[in-house]
Amino acid sequence: MLTVNVLPGIISRLYMALVEKNTIIAGNRLHDKDTGSADVQIALLTQRINYLTGHLKVAAKDHSSRRGLITMVSKRRRLLDYLNRTNKGRYDSLIKKLKIRK
């Protein structure tokens, strides 16, 4: 077992982030081994976008995080456009589930 000299709070936060990510993947996958479909990627990006939005409300001058947020929003938009073109039903159910505007 790898031992790391890190505060226990950091380890528990990392573990909780991993559990949350696995929960999001499980709730949006198309089949048992699906971890990279557009649905899963959009759901994970939405979770990260929501987190960064809250962070930027507190740290208004964090311009590098703002740039990353804009990049993530753009990537999610491109994935949503792809999903809308290829499978309208999945697109509609996903935006309703994640509460994303069209």
C-alpha positions as CSV (number, residue, x, y, z in Angstrom):
1,M,0.0,0.0,0.0
2,L,1.2,3.4,-0.9
3,T,1.6,5.7,2.1
4,V,1.3,9.5,1.5
5,N,2.0,12.2,4.0
6,V,-1.1,14.2,3.3
7,L,-3.7,15.6,5.6
8,P,-6.7,13.1,6.1
9,G,-9.1,15.8,4.9
10,I,-7.6,16.0,1.5
11,I,-7.7,12.2,1.1
12,S,-11.4,12.1,2.1
13,R,-12.2,15.0,-0.4
14,L,-10.4,13.1,-3.2
15,Y,-12.3,10.0,-2.3
16,M,-15.6,11.8,-2.3
17,A,-14.8,13.3,-5.7
18,L,-14.1,9.8,-7.0
19,V,-17.3,8.5,-5.6
20,E,-19.3,11.4,-7.0
21,K,-17.7,10.9,-10.5
22,N,-18.5,7.2,-10.4
23,T,-22.1,8.0,-9.5
24,I,-22.5,10.4,-12.4
25,I,-21.0,7.8,-14.8
26,A,-23.3,5.1,-13.5
27,G,-26.4,7.4,-13.9
28,N,-25.7,8.4,-17.5
29,R,-24.0,5.4,-19.1
30,L,-25.6,3.5,-22.0
31,H,-24.3,0.1,-21.1
32,D,-22.2,-1.5,-18.3
33,K,-18.8,-0.6,-19.6
34,D,-19.6,2.9,-20.9
35,T,-17.4,5.6,-19.6
36,G,-16.9,7.8,-22.6
37,S,-20.2,8.3,-24.5
38,A,-21.3,11.8,-25.2
39,D,-24.0,11.5,-22.4
40,V,-21.4,10.6,-19.8
41,Q,-19.0,13.3,-21.0
42,I,-21.7,16.0,-20.9
43,A,-22.8,14.9,-17.4
44,L,-19.2,15.1,-16.1
45,L,-18.6,18.4,-17.7
46,T,-21.8,19.8,-16.2
47,Q,-20.7,18.7,-12.7
48,R,-17.3,20.4,-13.2
49,I,-18.9,23.6,-14.7
50,N,-21.3,23.9,-11.7
51,Y,-18.4,23.5,-9.3
52,L,-16.3,26.1,-11.1
53,T,-19.2,28.5,-11.3
54,G,-19.5,28.4,-7.5
55,H,-15.8,28.9,-7.2
56,L,-15.8,31.9,-9.4
57,K,-18.5,33.6,-7.4
58,V,-16.1,33.6,-4.4
59,A,-12.8,34.1,-6.3
60,A,-13.8,36.7,-8.9
61,K,-10.2,37.5,-9.9
62,D,-9.3,33.9,-10.7
63,H,-8.9,34.4,-14.5
64,S,-7.2,31.1,-15.2
65,S,-10.2,29.2,-13.8
66,R,-12.5,31.4,-15.7
67,R,-10.7,30.5,-18.9
68,G,-11.0,26.8,-18.1
69,L,-14.7,27.3,-17.4
70,I,-15.2,28.9,-20.8
71,T,-13.3,26.0,-22.5
72,M,-15.5,23.4,-20.6
73,V,-18.7,25.2,-21.6
74,S,-17.6,25.3,-25.2
75,K,-16.7,21.6,-25.2
76,R,-20.1,20.7,-23.6
77,R,-21.9,22.8,-26.2
78,R,-20.1,20.9,-29.0
79,L,-21.0,17.5,-27.5
80,L,-24.6,18.6,-27.0
81,D,-24.8,19.7,-30.7
82,Y,-23.3,16.4,-31.8
83,L,-25.9,14.5,-29.6
84,N,-28.7,16.7,-31.0
85,R,-27.7,15.8,-34.6
86,T,-27.3,12.1,-34.0
87,N,-29.9,11.2,-31.4
88,K,-32.6,13.8,-30.6
89,G,-34.3,11.6,-28.0
90,R,-31.2,11.2,-25.9
91,Y,-30.4,14.9,-26.3
92,D,-33.9,15.9,-25.0
93,S,-33.8,13.5,-22.1
94,L,-30.2,14.5,-21.1
95,I,-30.9,18.3,-21.1
96,K,-34.0,17.7,-19.0
97,K,-32.2,15.4,-16.6
98,L,-29.2,17.8,-16.2
99,K,-31.4,20.9,-16.3
100,I,-29.4,22.5,-19.1
101,R,-30.8,25.3,-21.3
102,K,-31.1,24.5,-25.0
